[in-house]
Amino acid sequence: MFTPKCPSVLLIYTGGTIGMIENPETGALEAFDFDQLQENVPELKRFNYRIASYQFNPPIDSSDMEPSMWAKIVKIIHYNYDYFDGFVILHGTDTMAYTASALSFMLENLSKPIILTGSQLPIGMLRTDGKENLITSIEIAAAKYPDGTAVVPEVCIFFENHLLRGNRTTKINAENFNAFRSFNYPALATAGIHIKYNYERIRKADPSIPMHPHYAFDTNVIILTIFPGIQEKIVNTLLHTPGLRAVILKTYGSGNAPQQSWFIKLLKDATQRGIVIVNISQCQTGMVEMERYETGLHLLDAGVISGYDSTVESVLTKLMFLLGHNLTPKEIRNEMTRPIAGEFTRPGL
Ligand code: ASP
């Protein structure tokens, strides 16, 4: 019997390896349904929690994740927000960092934990990492202070004993259990014998302000990675793509790019046409400092703005989110230079 005060968690199963099983005929991994997931984790019944579940039908490989499905997840969370202490989202690892970043922007004034997790090996396999990830995620999603407020009121990814801020996280390994990293922000918790929370680094929430869900996205964006030998005609074509509204420019080191006049001119023309260009580094650790080298100064002059130490997943989803909210290029540029969900560190803030 559950007491009215017992912790409550909603599991949202979207798909991914965690819920997959091998097709005996083809040998390929295919999704199976959530009841089987519970069969494979009898430990779930040992929690003294109220655990309910919602399943995507059909479950998807996260390579098929789309903004419309982020909206579906947010709708489920919004609809159930007052009835659960926290939410665990089972998700494929491939695009988990994109979903976590998007949700962090879509759930304004979040005061409850949203923990995304998955696994590298299906949960039905003997050596699966899925059980551990799922069980600890549920515990974190239910963790509360004595006054009833959540310990981790953030969108996070829990994987291989580390709780990471979702919009700081990137998938870095296709085969290792330790598949995610937050290069520019410390872990929010580590799970060993005890779950040790990094209290100072966890965002503070104000549960008296209602959570406000957002749904709109505009996906007219591209990621342009520069490289030695990049050609003018290709960059020109990309920057003149009909409908294009924003570019993520992946530059070298601390935000440097070629100084050729054609390149700078194309960028400047684009910003003057209202295209927002955000500079992030191809290096995973460290931040963009365009004032540091002359090459960076040319970019600043062309109207390129800094993405500081953001992940590509976070800049991409934030741009799509802002573009979906009918803001002017100037307003988007302003919003891009201030963190709205702890997604980057801006020196001096
Ligand atoms: N392709 C799978 C997915 O992202 C991989 C995984 O779950 O780890 O859905």
Residues whose N, C-alpha, C, O or C-beta is under 5 A from the ligand:
A	BS01	LIG	G16 T17 I18 I60 D61 S62 S63 H91 G92 T93 D94 T95 G118 S119 Q120
